[in-house]
Amino acid sequence: MKYLAILFLFPFSIWACSHSSDVNELVAYASIMEPTPFPKQVEAIGIFIPSEIDNAQASLMYINYVNEDKLMLKTSTSVSKASDWELESNPALEGYSISYFYLNPSQVNNIQITVYYHYPKTKDGSIAMCGPVRNHKLSDLMAVKPNKAN
């Protein structure tokens, strides 16, 4: 009974997670950016993910290094919408959020990426405790050939 009373103390509503999928979702992809001064050792990799899925905004990306199904390293990185400068040089980035990191290209098959999305608060102050989650293998993302506008 005391737990029920605690629930009534919260001044906002909480929604359950959404399981709907957006058929118009942009396709995530990754690519090696301009070559670094250390060829074949470390390359800058850009991860391009949809900024929005089902009205939820991209908020966090985890990069997992897995070796023979064993998690060796897990780190998080922020994601941000394509900047005006990036959109000016490549209008096809409209609707994408981007994250960059450095990696030895020989390790591409060992990287798994998880992207978390969060829903904004509603007009009545309700919040959703979770949003859509997308899991990707870096090797699969690098195989995607995006449409590039010139």
KOLTIMAR-534483 format. One line per field, with one value per atom (N, C-alpha, C): residue number from 1; residue in three letters; atom name; z, y, x. Coordinates in steps of 0.02 Angstrom, whole numbers, plus 50000, padded with zeros to 5 digits. Example, Ala and Ser with C-alpha at 12.3 -4.5 7.8 and 13.67 -1.06 7.14 Angstrom:
num = 1, 1, 1, 2, 2, 2
residu = Ala, Ala, Ala, Ser, Ser, Ser
atome = N, CA, C, N, CA, C
w = 50390, 50390, 50390, 50354, 50357, 50394
v = 49716, 49775, 49835, 49888, 49947, 50002
u = 50660, 50615, 50660, 50642, 50684, 50645
END
This chain:
num = 1, 1, 1, 2, 2, 2, 3, 3, 3, 4, 4, 4, 5, 5, 5, 6, 6, 6, 7, 7, 7, 8, 8, 8, 9, 9, 9, 10, 10, 10, 11, 11, 11, 12, 12, 12, 13, 13, 13, 14, 14, 14, 15, 15, 15, 16, 16, 16, 17, 17, 17, 18, 18, 18, 19, 19, 19, 20, 20, 20, 21, 21, 21, 22, 22, 22, 23, 23, 23, 24, 24, 24, 25, 25, 25, 26, 26, 26, 27, 27, 27, 28, 28, 28, 29, 29, 29, 30, 30, 30, 31, 31, 31, 32, 32, 32, 33, 33, 33, 34, 34, 34, 35, 35, 35, 36, 36, 36, 37, 37, 37, 38, 38, 38, 39, 39, 39, 40, 40, 40, 41, 41, 41, 42, 42, 42, 43, 43, 43, 44, 44, 44, 45, 45, 45, 46, 46, 46, 47, 47, 47, 48, 48, 48, 49, 49, 49, 50, 50, 50, 51, 51, 51, 52, 52, 52, 53, 53, 53, 54, 54, 54, 55, 55, 55, 56, 56, 56, 57, 57, 57, 58, 58, 58, 59, 59, 59, 60, 60, 60, 61, 61, 61, 62, 62, 62, 63, 63, 63, 64, 64, 64, 65, 65, 65, 66, 66, 66, 67, 67, 67, 68, 68, 68, 69, 69, 69, 70, 70, 70, 71, 71, 71, 72, 72, 72, 73, 73, 73, 74, 74, 74, 75, 75, 75, 76, 76, 76, 77, 77, 77, 78, 78, 78, 79, 79, 79, 80, 80, 80, 81, 81, 81, 82, 82, 82, 83, 83, 83, 84, 84, 84, 85, 85, 85, 86, 86, 86, 87, 87, 87, 88, 88, 88, 89, 89, 89, 90, 90, 90, 91, 91, 91, 92, 92, 92, 93, 93, 93, 94, 94, 94, 95, 95, 95, 96, 96, 96, 97, 97, 97, 98, 98, 98, 99, 99, 99, 100, 100, 100, 101, 101, 101, 102, 102, 102, 103, 103, 103, 104, 104, 104, 105, 105, 105, 106, 106, 106, 107, 107, 107, 108, 108, 108, 109, 109, 109, 110, 110, 110, 111, 111, 111, 112, 112, 112, 113, 113, 113, 114, 114, 114, 115, 115, 115, 116, 116, 116, 117, 117, 117, 118, 118, 118, 119, 119, 119, 120, 120, 120, 121, 121, 121, 122, 122, 122, 123, 123, 123, 124, 124, 124, 125, 125, 125, 126, 126, 126, 127, 127, 127, 128, 128, 128, 129, 129, 129, 130, 130, 130, 131, 131, 131, 132, 132, 132, 133, 133, 133, 134, 134, 134, 135, 135, 135, 136, 136, 136, 137, 137, 137, 138, 138, 138, 139, 139, 139, 140, 140, 140, 141, 141, 141, 142, 142, 142, 143, 143, 143, 144, 144, 144, 145, 145, 145, 146, 146, 146, 147, 147, 147, 148, 148, 148, 149, 149, 149, 150, 150, 150
residu = Met, Met, Met, Lys, Lys, Lys, Tyr, Tyr, Tyr, Leu, Leu, Leu, Ala, Ala, Ala, Ile, Ile, Ile, Leu, Leu, Leu, Phe, Phe, Phe, Leu, Leu, Leu, Phe, Phe, Phe, Pro, Pro, Pro, Phe, Phe, Phe, Ser, Ser, Ser, Ile, Ile, Ile, Trp, Trp, Trp, Ala, Ala, Ala, Cys, Cys, Cys, Ser, Ser, Ser, His, His, His, Ser, Ser, Ser, Ser, Ser, Ser, Asp, Asp, Asp, Val, Val, Val, Asn, Asn, Asn, Glu, Glu, Glu, Leu, Leu, Leu, Val, Val, Val, Ala, Ala, Ala, Tyr, Tyr, Tyr, Ala, Ala, Ala, Ser, Ser, Ser, Ile, Ile, Ile, Met, Met, Met, Glu, Glu, Glu, Pro, Pro, Pro, Thr, Thr, Thr, Pro, Pro, Pro, Phe, Phe, Phe, Pro, Pro, Pro, Lys, Lys, Lys, Gln, Gln, Gln, Val, Val, Val, Glu, Glu, Glu, Ala, Ala, Ala, Ile, Ile, Ile, Gly, Gly, Gly, Ile, Ile, Ile, Phe, Phe, Phe, Ile, Ile, Ile, Pro, Pro, Pro, Ser, Ser, Ser, Glu, Glu, Glu, Ile, Ile, Ile, Asp, Asp, Asp, Asn, Asn, Asn, Ala, Ala, Ala, Gln, Gln, Gln, Ala, Ala, Ala, Ser, Ser, Ser, Leu, Leu, Leu, Met, Met, Met, Tyr, Tyr, Tyr, Ile, Ile, Ile, Asn, Asn, Asn, Tyr, Tyr, Tyr, Val, Val, Val, Asn, Asn, Asn, Glu, Glu, Glu, Asp, Asp, Asp, Lys, Lys, Lys, Leu, Leu, Leu, Met, Met, Met, Leu, Leu, Leu, Lys, Lys, Lys, Thr, Thr, Thr, Ser, Ser, Ser, Thr, Thr, Thr, Ser, Ser, Ser, Val, Val, Val, Ser, Ser, Ser, Lys, Lys, Lys, Ala, Ala, Ala, Ser, Ser, Ser, Asp, Asp, Asp, Trp, Trp, Trp, Glu, Glu, Glu, Leu, Leu, Leu, Glu, Glu, Glu, Ser, Ser, Ser, Asn, Asn, Asn, Pro, Pro, Pro, Ala, Ala, Ala, Leu, Leu, Leu, Glu, Glu, Glu, Gly, Gly, Gly, Tyr, Tyr, Tyr, Ser, Ser, Ser, Ile, Ile, Ile, Ser, Ser, Ser, Tyr, Tyr, Tyr, Phe, Phe, Phe, Tyr, Tyr, Tyr, Leu, Leu, Leu, Asn, Asn, Asn, Pro, Pro, Pro, Ser, Ser, Ser, Gln, Gln, Gln, Val, Val, Val, Asn, Asn, Asn, Asn, Asn, Asn, Ile, Ile, Ile, Gln, Gln, Gln, Ile, Ile, Ile, Thr, Thr, Thr, Val, Val, Val, Tyr, Tyr, Tyr, Tyr, Tyr, Tyr, His, His, His, Tyr, Tyr, Tyr, Pro, Pro, Pro, Lys, Lys, Lys, Thr, Thr, Thr, Lys, Lys, Lys, Asp, Asp, Asp, Gly, Gly, Gly, Ser, Ser, Ser, Ile, Ile, Ile, Ala, Ala, Ala, Met, Met, Met, Cys, Cys, Cys, Gly, Gly, Gly, Pro, Pro, Pro, Val, Val, Val, Arg, Arg, Arg, Asn, Asn, Asn, His, His, His, Lys, Lys, Lys, Leu, Leu, Leu, Ser, Ser, Ser, Asp, Asp, Asp, Leu, Leu, Leu, Met, Met, Met, Ala, Ala, Ala, Val, Val, Val, Lys, Lys, Lys, Pro, Pro, Pro, Asn, Asn, Asn, Lys, Lys, Lys, Ala, Ala, Ala, Asn, Asn, Asn
atome = N, CA, C, N, CA, C, N, CA, C, N, CA, C, N, CA, C, N, CA, C, N, CA, C, N, CA, C, N, CA, C, N, CA, C, N, CA, C, N, CA, C, N, CA, C, N, CA, C, N, CA, C, N, CA, C, N, CA, C, N, CA, C, N, CA, C, N, CA, C, N, CA, C, N, CA, C, N, CA, C, N, CA, C, N, CA, C, N, CA, C, N, CA, C, N, CA, C, N, CA, C, N, CA, C, N, CA, C, N, CA, C, N, CA, C, N, CA, C, N, CA, C, N, CA, C, N, CA, C, N, CA, C, N, CA, C, N, CA, C, N, CA, C, N, CA, C, N, CA, C, N, CA, C, N, CA, C, N, CA, C, N, CA, C, N, CA, C, N, CA, C, N, CA, C, N, CA, C, N, CA, C, N, CA, C, N, CA, C, N, CA, C, N, CA, C, N, CA, C, N, CA, C, N, CA, C, N, CA, C, N, CA, C, N, CA, C, N, CA, C, N, CA, C, N, CA, C, N, CA, C, N, CA, C, N, CA, C, N, CA, C, N, CA, C, N, CA, C, N, CA, C, N, CA, C, N, CA, C, N, CA, C, N, CA, C, N, CA, C, N, CA, C, N, CA, C, N, CA, C, N, CA, C, N, CA, C, N, CA, C, N, CA, C, N, CA, C, N, CA, C, N, CA, C, N, CA, C, N, CA, C, N, CA, C, N, CA, C, N, CA, C, N, CA, C, N, CA, C, N, CA, C, N, CA, C, N, CA, C, N, CA, C, N, CA, C, N, CA, C, N, CA, C, N, CA, C, N, CA, C, N, CA, C, N, CA, C, N, CA, C, N, CA, C, N, CA, C, N, CA, C, N, CA, C, N, CA, C, N, CA, C, N, CA, C, N, CA, C, N, CA, C, N, CA, C, N, CA, C, N, CA, C, N, CA, C, N, CA, C, N, CA, C, N, CA, C, N, CA, C, N, CA, C, N, CA, C, N, CA, C, N, CA, C, N, CA, C, N, CA, C, N, CA, C, N, CA, C, N, CA, C, N, CA, C, N, CA, C, N, CA, C, N, CA, C, N, CA, C, N, CA, C, N, CA, C, N, CA, C, N, CA, C, N, CA, C, N, CA, C, N, CA, C, N, CA, C, N, CA, C, N, CA, C, N, CA, C, N, CA, C, N, CA, C
w = 50000, 50000, 50000, 50037, 50038, 49970, 49929, 49862, 49817, 49825, 49787, 49805, 49868, 49890, 49860, 49853, 49825, 49752, 49715, 49645, 49637, 49684, 49679, 49697, 49723, 49739, 49677, 49624, 49563, 49527, 49508, 49475, 49400, 49373, 49302, 49287, 49226, 49204, 49172, 49171, 49137, 49086, 49024, 48971, 48965, 48938, 48923, 48858, 48843, 48782, 48720, 48667, 48603, 48565, 48534, 48494, 48419, 48402, 48332, 48292, 48229, 48186, 48132, 48112, 48062, 47994, 47948, 47883, 47841, 47859, 47822, 47854, 47897, 47934, 47886, 47897, 47857, 47871, 47823, 47829, 47862, 47916, 47949, 47907, 47910, 47875, 47909, 47890, 47916, 47858, 47866, 47815, 47845, 47812, 47832, 47805, 47848, 47829, 47793, 47788, 47755, 47788, 47748, 47777, 47827, 47880, 47932, 47911, 47947, 47930, 47947, 47975, 47993, 47951, 47887, 47844, 47871, 47865, 47883, 47958, 47998, 48071, 48105, 48094, 48126, 48076, 48071, 48025, 48062, 48040, 48067, 48035, 48076, 48051, 48072, 48025, 48039, 48040, 48091, 48097, 48085, 48036, 48017, 48033, 48080, 48102, 48095, 48088, 48085, 48149, 48142, 48200, 48238, 48202, 48232, 48208, 48255, 48239, 48279, 48245, 48279, 48329, 48309, 48350, 48409, 48414, 48466, 48437, 48476, 48454, 48474, 48429, 48446, 48504, 48554, 48613, 48635, 48623, 48647, 48604, 48595, 48557, 48599, 48603, 48635, 48581, 48589, 48544, 48584, 48562, 48597, 48555, 48586, 48554, 48580, 48534, 48552, 48518, 48555, 48528, 48544, 48492, 48500, 48549, 48537, 48577, 48649, 48665, 48732, 48729, 48770, 48773, 48802, 48763, 48785, 48808, 48776, 48791, 48772, 48815, 48800, 48818, 48771, 48783, 48751, 48775, 48746, 48712, 48665, 48630, 48615, 48611, 48596, 48521, 48504, 48434, 48426, 48369, 48358, 48286, 48277, 48210, 48164, 48100, 48051, 48055, 48058, 48064, 47998, 48002, 47941, 47890, 47915, 47871, 47836, 47874, 47845, 47794, 47811, 47764, 47701, 47708, 47649, 47602, 47630, 47587, 47563, 47600, 47580, 47603, 47562, 47581, 47596, 47574, 47588, 47662, 47702, 47774, 47812, 47778, 47810, 47845, 47909, 47947, 47983, 47975, 48007, 48067, 48116, 48170, 48159, 48182, 48165, 48228, 48228, 48280, 48246, 48271, 48243, 48295, 48273, 48317, 48273, 48305, 48269, 48283, 48231, 48237, 48187, 48206, 48160, 48113, 48048, 48002, 48008, 48034, 48041, 48096, 48137, 48192, 48177, 48116, 48098, 48115, 48104, 48118, 48192, 48235, 48308, 48341, 48304, 48334, 48324, 48379, 48379, 48406, 48377, 48396, 48417, 48472, 48496, 48502, 48471, 48472, 48511, 48559, 48600, 48579, 48577, 48560, 48620, 48630, 48685, 48657, 48688, 48669, 48708, 48676, 48713, 48761, 48811, 48855, 48815, 48835, 48802, 48831, 48802, 48826, 48898, 48919, 48988, 49036, 49013, 49057, 49064, 49027, 49031, 48999, 49024, 48995, 48979, 48931, 48915, 48945, 48978, 49011, 48961, 48903, 48853, 48783, 48735, 48666, 48623, 48558, 48513, 48524, 48510, 48514, 48448, 48420, 48358, 48370, 48352, 48358, 48288, 48281, 48216, 48225, 48174, 48169, 48124, 48145, 48106, 48035, 48028, 47961, 47916, 47944, 47905, 47886, 47932, 47918, 47864, 47864, 47814, 47746, 47742, 47678, 47644, 47682, 47654, 47612, 47552, 47508, 47508, 47544, 47548, 47483, 47475, 47419, 47437, 47397, 47411, 47360, 47386, 47343, 47330, 47270, 47254, 47243
v = 49941, 50000, 50063, 50062, 50122, 50136, 50083, 50093, 50126, 50110, 50141, 50215, 50231, 50301, 50340, 50309, 50343, 50361, 50317, 50331, 50394, 50407, 50465, 50530, 50525, 50585, 50616, 50577, 50604, 50649, 50710, 50757, 50747, 50694, 50683, 50611, 50601, 50533, 50501, 50436, 50400, 50354, 50356, 50312, 50252, 50200, 50140, 50152, 50109, 50116, 50105, 50139, 50131, 50075, 50033, 49978, 49987, 50045, 50056, 50069, 50051, 50064, 50114, 50153, 50204, 50178, 50167, 50139, 50188, 50253, 50304, 50320, 50277, 50289, 50294, 50344, 50350, 50290, 50272, 50215, 50239, 50206, 50222, 50196, 50231, 50209, 50236, 50211, 50234, 50239, 50282, 50287, 50312, 50295, 50322, 50393, 50439, 50508, 50519, 50580, 50594, 50552, 50524, 50483, 50523, 50489, 50520, 50521, 50556, 50555, 50488, 50442, 50376, 50322, 50317, 50269, 50198, 50164, 50093, 50080, 50132, 50123, 50145, 50206, 50233, 50277, 50268, 50307, 50340, 50399, 50432, 50402, 50381, 50349, 50391, 50405, 50441, 50393, 50398, 50358, 50405, 50390, 50433, 50395, 50421, 50388, 50436, 50410, 50455, 50497, 50561, 50605, 50592, 50568, 50558, 50493, 50455, 50395, 50397, 50394, 50392, 50450, 50509, 50571, 50569, 50520, 50517, 50541, 50578, 50607, 50564, 50558, 50522, 50557, 50518, 50550, 50522, 50459, 50429, 50369, 50360, 50304, 50267, 50201, 50160, 50124, 50123, 50087, 50030, 49970, 49910, 49875, 49861, 49821, 49750, 49704, 49634, 49591, 49546, 49500, 49429, 49391, 49323, 49320, 49361, 49365, 49386, 49413, 49437, 49513, 49548, 49621, 49642, 49679, 49700, 49773, 49814, 49885, 49913, 49955, 49989, 50062, 50105, 50176, 50211, 50269, 50306, 50369, 50392, 50453, 50491, 50555, 50595, 50594, 50610, 50618, 50687, 50717, 50783, 50788, 50829, 50838, 50868, 50852, 50879, 50955, 50985, 51058, 51093, 51157, 51196, 51189, 51189, 51183, 51115, 51061, 50994, 50989, 51019, 51018, 51057, 51112, 51152, 51114, 51076, 51037, 50971, 50946, 50884, 50885, 50911, 50916, 50848, 50793, 50726, 50709, 50748, 50736, 50763, 50794, 50819, 50762, 50770, 50719, 50670, 50678, 50634, 50667, 50626, 50645, 50607, 50637, 50611, 50604, 50552, 50543, 50519, 50541, 50523, 50488, 50441, 50411, 50383, 50365, 50339, 50264, 50228, 50155, 50128, 50076, 50039, 50001, 50010, 49977, 49901, 49870, 49797, 49775, 49822, 49805, 49819, 49837, 49854, 49798, 49736, 49680, 49668, 49700, 49690, 49745, 49791, 49848, 49840, 49847, 49848, 49915, 49942, 50009, 50004, 50037, 50041, 50115, 50134, 50203, 50206, 50252, 50262, 50327, 50324, 50382, 50397, 50461, 50479, 50522, 50515, 50554, 50620, 50674, 50736, 50734, 50777, 50781, 50804, 50781, 50801, 50868, 50896, 50960, 50956, 50897, 50891, 50869, 50867, 50851, 50777, 50735, 50663, 50647, 50596, 50575, 50501, 50481, 50410, 50389, 50333, 50310, 50282, 50264, 50240, 50254, 50249, 50259, 50204, 50213, 50162, 50153, 50093, 50076, 50042, 50060, 50028, 49999, 49936, 49901, 49890, 49903, 49896, 49864, 49830, 49809, 49860, 49883, 49933, 49908, 49845, 49817, 49823, 49812, 49819, 49892, 49938, 50009, 50033, 50007, 50028, 49999, 49947, 49917, 49955, 49998, 50038, 50094, 50102, 50157, 50211, 50266, 50319, 50358, 50389, 50435, 50501, 50522, 50584, 50637, 50694, 50749, 50791, 50815, 50857, 50928
u = 50041, 50000, 50043, 50100, 50142, 50173, 50184, 50211, 50160, 50098, 50045, 50041, 50049, 50047, 50105, 50163, 50221, 50208, 50174, 50159, 50116, 50072, 50029, 50065, 50125, 50164, 50196, 50204, 50234, 50184, 50206, 50160, 50154, 50181, 50178, 50160, 50139, 50122, 50184, 50187, 50240, 50209, 50235, 50210, 50255, 50227, 50267, 50305, 50351, 50392, 50350, 50369, 50335, 50370, 50330, 50358, 50343, 50313, 50297, 50360, 50358, 50416, 50395, 50444, 50432, 50456, 50410, 50429, 50469, 50466, 50503, 50570, 50593, 50655, 50715, 50757, 50818, 50864, 50904, 50949, 51014, 51034, 51097, 51155, 51211, 51271, 51333, 51391, 51455, 51504, 51553, 51605, 51670, 51725, 51789, 51792, 51811, 51816, 51882, 51905, 51969, 52024, 52068, 52122, 52163, 52184, 52224, 52297, 52340, 52411, 52445, 52407, 52434, 52400, 52416, 52381, 52385, 52330, 52323, 52332, 52334, 52339, 52275, 52255, 52195, 52159, 52094, 52054, 51996, 51977, 51918, 51856, 51809, 51748, 51689, 51645, 51584, 51525, 51484, 51423, 51365, 51323, 51267, 51203, 51165, 51103, 51045, 50983, 50925, 50921, 50910, 50903, 50839, 50789, 50724, 50693, 50665, 50628, 50563, 50507, 50442, 50436, 50457, 50455, 50504, 50547, 50598, 50664, 50702, 50765, 50824, 50873, 50935, 50968, 50988, 51016, 51084, 51097, 51158, 51177, 51242, 51267, 51320, 51312, 51363, 51403, 51468, 51513, 51543, 51530, 51553, 51606, 51663, 51715, 51707, 51693, 51681, 51733, 51764, 51813, 51791, 51774, 51750, 51691, 51641, 51580, 51591, 51649, 51663, 51670, 51632, 51635, 51702, 51741, 51807, 51807, 51766, 51764, 51696, 51668, 51605, 51614, 51599, 51604, 51545, 51529, 51473, 51500, 51462, 51479, 51415, 51421, 51362, 51349, 51288, 51268, 51239, 51251, 51223, 51199, 51147, 51120, 51174, 51167, 51214, 51212, 51271, 51276, 51258, 51248, 51234, 51290, 51352, 51409, 51408, 51394, 51392, 51335, 51278, 51221, 51235, 51272, 51289, 51334, 51382, 51427, 51396, 51346, 51313, 51240, 51195, 51124, 51091, 51121, 51093, 51096, 51132, 51137, 51076, 51030, 50969, 50934, 50919, 50884, 50930, 50995, 51043, 51077, 51093, 51138, 51203, 51258, 51324, 51366, 51407, 51457, 51520, 51577, 51641, 51685, 51725, 51775, 51832, 51886, 51944, 51952, 51972, 51976, 52026, 52061, 52103, 52056, 52060, 52013, 52010, 52062, 52061, 52012, 51987, 51943, 51869, 51853, 51784, 51735, 51754, 51709, 51696, 51735, 51728, 51686, 51660, 51624, 51549, 51513, 51440, 51417, 51365, 51341, 51268, 51253, 51184, 51166, 51111, 51088, 51022, 51020, 50960, 50926, 50860, 50818, 50773, 50758, 50713, 50656, 50599, 50540, 50540, 50519, 50513, 50453, 50453, 50396, 50335, 50277, 50215, 50192, 50140, 50114, 50090, 50066, 50041, 50096, 50159, 50215, 50230, 50194, 50207, 50274, 50308, 50371, 50369, 50409, 50417, 50484, 50485, 50545, 50596, 50575, 50622, 50594, 50637, 50617, 50646, 50642, 50670, 50745, 50768, 50839, 50857, 50913, 50936, 51005, 51014, 51079, 51107, 51171, 51205, 51273, 51296, 51366, 51400, 51458, 51493, 51507, 51524, 51538, 51477, 51417, 51355, 51343, 51355, 51345, 51393, 51454, 51503, 51488, 51448, 51429, 51373, 51338, 51283, 51312, 51286, 51308, 51253, 51265, 51214, 51208, 51150, 51141, 51174, 51222, 51257, 51236, 51216, 51199, 51261, 51267, 51325, 51304
END
